Amino acid sequence: TADLIVRGGAPSENLTLLDDVPIPNANHFPEYGGAGGAISMLNIELVRGVSFYTGGFPVQHGDKLSSALEIKLRDGNRAEISGDLDVSIAGAGLVLEGPLDRGRGSFLLNGRRSYVDLIATRLGTTTVPTYTDFQGKITWQPDARTTLSLLGVAGFDRILMDDANDSYSRGFDYVDAVQAQYAAGFTWKRLLGERGYAMATLHRSENNYEYDIRDRLRPGTALESLYVTDSWEGETGLRARSVLRLWPAADL
């Protein structure tokens, strides 16, 4: 797992922002209570830039104790509709982008799915980790000073094992782990003349972890439940800030 540990802090003490939208975890197959995972949910082809603060980060990032990670997504193509299909050993993904409202806006969509489950029998295992993720961003400018954007990211994971002889079973006859998470936000941004801007972001995120572990306590008997859990977390928030330069920048 790829937990981010900064200056000895816990993974939950880090803040991750995707275009000003807080996301609890940007990875597939996370551990409950952690902030890492085996595979990133974000497609780097959609990323415009990244800023990482290990301390002394700007006040708008709140009261996180360890670090702040800002990930900026690019806008979609405002000139024409285009797409990209990527197929690798990890899975297949599709990116679509194009203009909206005669170039006053754009859309950017991405979807990806693993296909290890399709070749699991050839690998000699019944333990099948599968994942699917989606990203999307819609941007629209009703006028030269106002920008509206809608952003979302979601990931769905599952690990299923139903053979005690599998090398990954650890002695259990049945293990089913299902995880789902998403984050979405709507942002309004307005330029204030030539000296600043104001912006507000309404965001929502949810995480769901379900685990079902069963075993045969004696050979030939039916499966009995050993451990079952269904944990759900959700957060809704509003982030707002304004930046205004009181004096014009000095000419150098």
C-alpha beads as a LAMMPS data file, in Angstrom:
LAMMPS data file: protein, C-alpha beads

252 atoms
251 bonds

1 atom types
1 bond types

-500.0 500.0 xlo xhi
-500.0 500.0 ylo yhi
-500.0 500.0 zlo zhi

Masses

1 110.0

Atoms # bond

1 1 1 0.000 0.000 0.000
2 1 1 1.159 3.557 -0.746
3 1 1 0.349 5.492 2.422
4 1 1 1.711 9.030 2.559
5 1 1 3.528 9.681 5.845
6 1 1 4.913 13.199 6.313
7 1 1 7.030 14.227 9.305
8 1 1 5.889 11.193 11.269
9 1 1 2.180 12.007 11.028
10 1 1 -0.632 9.566 10.397
11 1 1 -1.932 9.167 6.809
12 1 1 -5.255 10.723 7.841
13 1 1 -3.434 13.955 8.764
14 1 1 -2.739 14.724 5.093
15 1 1 -5.054 16.768 2.873
16 1 1 -5.562 15.921 -0.804
17 1 1 -7.367 18.410 -3.037
18 1 1 -8.494 17.750 -6.581
19 1 1 -9.273 21.181 -8.086
20 1 1 -10.192 22.470 -4.593
21 1 1 -12.374 19.399 -3.909
22 1 1 -11.158 17.364 -0.877
23 1 1 -10.814 13.646 -1.597
24 1 1 -10.291 11.268 1.352
25 1 1 -8.330 8.778 -0.734
26 1 1 -7.082 8.822 -4.322
27 1 1 -6.188 5.117 -4.501
28 1 1 -7.761 1.748 -5.138
29 1 1 -7.800 -0.998 -2.471
30 1 1 -7.350 1.344 0.497
31 1 1 -7.059 0.169 4.072
32 1 1 -9.782 1.272 6.441
33 1 1 -8.632 4.382 8.302
34 1 1 -5.709 4.929 5.942
35 1 1 -5.080 7.158 2.959
36 1 1 -3.145 4.865 0.647
37 1 1 -3.737 1.995 -1.716
38 1 1 -2.185 -0.240 -4.324
39 1 1 -3.216 1.659 -7.498
40 1 1 -4.019 5.315 -8.112
41 1 1 -7.591 6.213 -9.115
42 1 1 -6.388 9.318 -10.984
43 1 1 -5.335 9.274 -14.615
44 1 1 -2.135 11.305 -14.938
45 1 1 -3.094 12.280 -18.500
46 1 1 -5.774 14.520 -17.002
47 1 1 -3.441 16.206 -14.487
48 1 1 -2.236 19.742 -15.260
49 1 1 -0.050 20.283 -12.216
50 1 1 0.715 19.201 -8.652
51 1 1 1.798 21.193 -5.584
52 1 1 2.932 19.414 -2.417
53 1 1 3.318 21.259 0.902
54 1 1 5.094 19.448 3.743
55 1 1 4.595 22.303 6.204
56 1 1 3.719 25.968 6.363
57 1 1 1.000 25.497 3.750
58 1 1 -1.502 28.286 2.966
59 1 1 -4.217 29.028 5.503
60 1 1 -7.040 27.994 3.122
61 1 1 -6.015 24.355 3.563
62 1 1 -7.441 24.250 7.074
63 1 1 -6.089 22.447 10.109
64 1 1 -4.395 19.372 8.618
65 1 1 -1.264 18.567 10.619
66 1 1 1.120 16.895 8.168
67 1 1 0.835 17.967 4.536
68 1 1 -1.337 19.322 1.745
69 1 1 -1.372 17.940 -1.806
70 1 1 -3.004 20.055 -4.523
71 1 1 -3.791 18.276 -7.800
72 1 1 -5.025 20.428 -10.685
73 1 1 -6.892 18.861 -13.591
74 1 1 -6.680 20.349 -17.055
75 1 1 -9.761 21.475 -18.956
76 1 1 -11.072 19.582 -21.939
77 1 1 -10.346 20.476 -25.549
78 1 1 -12.440 23.505 -26.540
79 1 1 -11.714 23.200 -30.253
80 1 1 -12.819 19.671 -31.169
81 1 1 -13.954 16.332 -29.784
82 1 1 -11.123 13.882 -29.279
83 1 1 -10.417 10.672 -27.415
84 1 1 -7.719 8.245 -26.359
85 1 1 -7.911 4.500 -25.706
86 1 1 -5.246 2.908 -23.521
87 1 1 -4.830 -0.837 -23.041
88 1 1 -2.161 -2.301 -20.763
89 1 1 -1.586 -5.282 -18.490
90 1 1 -3.297 -3.371 -15.663
91 1 1 -6.531 -2.698 -17.561
92 1 1 -8.194 -0.633 -20.261
93 1 1 -9.107 3.047 -20.127
94 1 1 -10.875 5.592 -22.322
95 1 1 -10.527 9.392 -22.280
96 1 1 -13.032 11.638 -24.079
97 1 1 -12.957 15.446 -24.270
98 1 1 -14.482 18.213 -26.300
99 1 1 -16.120 21.657 -26.409
100 1 1 -19.452 22.800 -24.938
101 1 1 -21.611 25.801 -25.818
102 1 1 -19.562 26.787 -28.896
103 1 1 -16.274 26.812 -27.022
104 1 1 -17.429 28.631 -23.885
105 1 1 -16.981 25.399 -21.970
106 1 1 -15.556 21.904 -22.212
107 1 1 -15.924 18.372 -20.886
108 1 1 -13.275 15.855 -19.897
109 1 1 -14.254 12.254 -19.093
110 1 1 -12.210 9.195 -18.169
111 1 1 -13.157 5.597 -17.393
112 1 1 -10.968 2.604 -16.620
113 1 1 -11.459 -1.058 -15.719
114 1 1 -9.107 -3.877 -14.859
115 1 1 -9.524 -7.247 -16.519
116 1 1 -7.471 -9.516 -14.280
117 1 1 -10.679 -11.440 -13.560
118 1 1 -10.831 -12.431 -17.231
119 1 1 -7.437 -14.144 -17.101
120 1 1 -7.405 -15.336 -13.479
121 1 1 -7.781 -19.025 -14.378
122 1 1 -4.694 -18.804 -16.590
123 1 1 -2.725 -17.428 -13.637
124 1 1 -3.681 -20.379 -11.445
125 1 1 -5.524 -18.370 -8.809
126 1 1 -9.111 -17.729 -7.798
127 1 1 -8.264 -14.572 -5.872
128 1 1 -9.461 -11.891 -8.264
129 1 1 -8.833 -8.202 -7.495
130 1 1 -10.888 -5.995 -9.800
131 1 1 -11.252 -2.236 -9.947
132 1 1 -13.140 0.380 -11.918
133 1 1 -12.771 4.143 -11.755
134 1 1 -14.272 7.239 -13.348
135 1 1 -13.217 10.876 -13.554
136 1 1 -15.042 13.799 -15.046
137 1 1 -14.783 17.567 -15.287
138 1 1 -17.145 20.056 -16.915
139 1 1 -16.149 23.711 -17.199
140 1 1 -18.283 26.595 -18.424
141 1 1 -17.672 30.349 -18.667
142 1 1 -20.933 32.329 -18.907
143 1 1 -18.866 35.512 -19.172
144 1 1 -15.225 36.572 -19.260
145 1 1 -14.926 36.863 -15.454
146 1 1 -16.956 33.892 -14.218
147 1 1 -16.046 30.206 -14.359
148 1 1 -18.254 27.332 -13.233
149 1 1 -16.916 23.802 -12.949
150 1 1 -18.307 20.427 -11.915
151 1 1 -15.871 17.665 -10.980
152 1 1 -16.188 14.081 -9.836
153 1 1 -14.045 11.009 -9.203
154 1 1 -15.164 7.527 -8.147
155 1 1 -13.569 4.141 -7.590
156 1 1 -15.006 0.655 -7.048
157 1 1 -12.904 -2.312 -5.877
158 1 1 -13.512 -5.958 -5.090
159 1 1 -11.390 -8.913 -4.031
160 1 1 -13.101 -12.311 -4.115
161 1 1 -11.547 -15.594 -2.977
162 1 1 -13.560 -18.828 -2.752
163 1 1 -10.923 -21.569 -2.607
164 1 1 -9.070 -22.465 0.595
165 1 1 -6.255 -24.021 -1.471
166 1 1 -5.508 -20.701 -3.125
167 1 1 -2.067 -19.355 -2.228
168 1 1 -3.629 -16.059 -1.085
169 1 1 -6.396 -17.529 1.079
170 1 1 -4.493 -17.641 4.412
171 1 1 -6.583 -20.675 5.321
172 1 1 -10.033 -19.138 4.783
173 1 1 -12.550 -20.771 2.443
174 1 1 -14.316 -17.565 1.410
175 1 1 -13.269 -13.894 1.450
176 1 1 -15.231 -11.081 -0.207
177 1 1 -13.959 -7.506 0.213
178 1 1 -15.864 -4.688 -1.524
179 1 1 -14.847 -1.023 -1.385
180 1 1 -16.470 1.991 -3.024
181 1 1 -15.642 5.684 -2.797
182 1 1 -16.398 8.916 -4.588
183 1 1 -15.857 12.667 -4.305
184 1 1 -17.639 15.426 -6.218
185 1 1 -17.704 19.196 -6.119
186 1 1 -19.161 22.270 -7.773
187 1 1 -16.952 25.381 -7.940
188 1 1 -17.841 29.006 -8.700
189 1 1 -14.977 31.420 -9.414
190 1 1 -15.233 35.146 -10.142
191 1 1 -12.445 37.551 -11.062
192 1 1 -12.470 40.785 -9.029
193 1 1 -11.105 43.286 -11.487
194 1 1 -7.376 42.827 -12.029
195 1 1 -6.456 42.485 -8.362
196 1 1 -8.004 39.237 -7.187
197 1 1 -10.750 36.667 -7.280
198 1 1 -13.439 35.009 -5.152
199 1 1 -14.364 31.333 -5.263
200 1 1 -16.566 28.828 -3.467
201 1 1 -16.694 25.026 -3.684
202 1 1 -19.544 22.807 -2.489
203 1 1 -18.256 19.243 -2.126
204 1 1 -19.423 15.788 -1.081
205 1 1 -17.488 12.550 -0.507
206 1 1 -18.355 9.021 0.654
207 1 1 -16.421 5.844 1.491
208 1 1 -17.895 2.369 1.957
209 1 1 -16.034 -0.757 3.151
210 1 1 -17.669 -4.206 3.219
211 1 1 -15.876 -7.376 4.320
212 1 1 -17.307 -10.906 4.509
213 1 1 -15.014 -13.735 5.708
214 1 1 -16.304 -17.305 6.059
215 1 1 -14.731 -20.669 6.802
216 1 1 -15.551 -24.329 7.365
217 1 1 -14.798 -25.070 10.995
218 1 1 -14.742 -28.794 10.207
219 1 1 -14.157 -30.541 6.867
220 1 1 -17.368 -31.235 4.975
221 1 1 -19.482 -28.754 6.937
222 1 1 -21.177 -25.632 5.604
223 1 1 -19.454 -22.263 5.523
224 1 1 -19.824 -20.283 8.733
225 1 1 -19.421 -16.556 9.066
226 1 1 -16.282 -15.458 10.929
227 1 1 -16.187 -11.720 10.308
228 1 1 -18.666 -9.335 8.673
229 1 1 -18.437 -5.563 8.592
230 1 1 -20.109 -2.753 6.674
231 1 1 -18.588 0.665 7.337
232 1 1 -19.770 3.892 5.736
233 1 1 -18.387 7.427 5.994
234 1 1 -19.634 10.606 4.348
235 1 1 -18.756 14.284 4.398
236 1 1 -20.386 17.403 2.959
237 1 1 -18.661 20.764 3.093
238 1 1 -18.337 24.252 1.681
239 1 1 -14.985 25.904 1.019
240 1 1 -14.913 29.613 0.204
241 1 1 -12.150 32.172 -0.075
242 1 1 -11.258 35.432 -1.764
243 1 1 -7.912 36.918 -2.735
244 1 1 -7.524 40.667 -3.209
245 1 1 -4.328 42.611 -3.800
246 1 1 -4.704 45.957 -2.022
247 1 1 -1.869 47.646 -3.891
248 1 1 -0.807 47.083 -7.485
249 1 1 2.286 45.014 -8.020
250 1 1 5.476 47.050 -8.115
251 1 1 7.177 47.337 -11.469
252 1 1 10.625 45.787 -11.490

Bonds

1 1 1 2
2 1 2 3
3 1 3 4
4 1 4 5
5 1 5 6
6 1 6 7
7 1 7 8
8 1 8 9
9 1 9 10
10 1 10 11
11 1 11 12
12 1 12 13
13 1 13 14
14 1 14 15
15 1 15 16
16 1 16 17
17 1 17 18
18 1 18 19
19 1 19 20
20 1 20 21
21 1 21 22
22 1 22 23
23 1 23 24
24 1 24 25
25 1 25 26
26 1 26 27
27 1 27 28
28 1 28 29
29 1 29 30
30 1 30 31
31 1 31 32
32 1 32 33
33 1 33 34
34 1 34 35
35 1 35 36
36 1 36 37
37 1 37 38
38 1 38 39
39 1 39 40
40 1 40 41
41 1 41 42
42 1 42 43
43 1 43 44
44 1 44 45
45 1 45 46
46 1 46 47
47 1 47 48
48 1 48 49
49 1 49 50
50 1 50 51
51 1 51 52
52 1 52 53
53 1 53 54
54 1 54 55
55 1 55 56
56 1 56 57
57 1 57 58
58 1 58 59
59 1 59 60
60 1 60 61
61 1 61 62
62 1 62 63
63 1 63 64
64 1 64 65
65 1 65 66
66 1 66 67
67 1 67 68
68 1 68 69
69 1 69 70
70 1 70 71
71 1 71 72
72 1 72 73
73 1 73 74
74 1 74 75
75 1 75 76
76 1 76 77
77 1 77 78
78 1 78 79
79 1 79 80
80 1 80 81
81 1 81 82
82 1 82 83
83 1 83 84
84 1 84 85
85 1 85 86
86 1 86 87
87 1 87 88
88 1 88 89
89 1 89 90
90 1 90 91
91 1 91 92
92 1 92 93
93 1 93 94
94 1 94 95
95 1 95 96
96 1 96 97
97 1 97 98
98 1 98 99
99 1 99 100
100 1 100 101
101 1 101 102
102 1 102 103
103 1 103 104
104 1 104 105
105 1 105 106
106 1 106 107
107 1 107 108
108 1 108 109
109 1 109 110
110 1 110 111
111 1 111 112
112 1 112 113
113 1 113 114
114 1 114 115
115 1 115 116
116 1 116 117
117 1 117 118
118 1 118 119
119 1 119 120
120 1 120 121
121 1 121 122
122 1 122 123
123 1 123 124
124 1 124 125
125 1 125 126
126 1 126 127
127 1 127 128
128 1 128 129
129 1 129 130
130 1 130 131
131 1 131 132
132 1 132 133
133 1 133 134
134 1 134 135
135 1 135 136
136 1 136 137
137 1 137 138
138 1 138 139
139 1 139 140
140 1 140 141
141 1 141 142
142 1 142 143
143 1 143 144
144 1 144 145
145 1 145 146
146 1 146 147
147 1 147 148
148 1 148 149
149 1 149 150
150 1 150 151
151 1 151 152
152 1 152 153
153 1 153 154
154 1 154 155
155 1 155 156
156 1 156 157
157 1 157 158
158 1 158 159
159 1 159 160
160 1 160 161
161 1 161 162
162 1 162 163
163 1 163 164
164 1 164 165
165 1 165 166
166 1 166 167
167 1 167 168
168 1 168 169
169 1 169 170
170 1 170 171
171 1 171 172
172 1 172 173
173 1 173 174
174 1 174 175
175 1 175 176
176 1 176 177
177 1 177 178
178 1 178 179
179 1 179 180
180 1 180 181
181 1 181 182
182 1 182 183
183 1 183 184
184 1 184 185
185 1 185 186
186 1 186 187
187 1 187 188
188 1 188 189
189 1 189 190
190 1 190 191
191 1 191 192
192 1 192 193
193 1 193 194
194 1 194 195
195 1 195 196
196 1 196 197
197 1 197 198
198 1 198 199
199 1 199 200
200 1 200 201
201 1 201 202
202 1 202 203
203 1 203 204
204 1 204 205
205 1 205 206
206 1 206 207
207 1 207 208
208 1 208 209
209 1 209 210
210 1 210 211
211 1 211 212
212 1 212 213
213 1 213 214
214 1 214 215
215 1 215 216
216 1 216 217
217 1 217 218
218 1 218 219
219 1 219 220
220 1 220 221
221 1 221 222
222 1 222 223
223 1 223 224
224 1 224 225
225 1 225 226
226 1 226 227
227 1 227 228
228 1 228 229
229 1 229 230
230 1 230 231
231 1 231 232
232 1 232 233
233 1 233 234
234 1 234 235
235 1 235 236
236 1 236 237
237 1 237 238
238 1 238 239
239 1 239 240
240 1 240 241
241 1 241 242
242 1 242 243
243 1 243 244
244 1 244 245
245 1 245 246
246 1 246 247
247 1 247 248
248 1 248 249
249 1 249 250
250 1 250 251
251 1 251 252
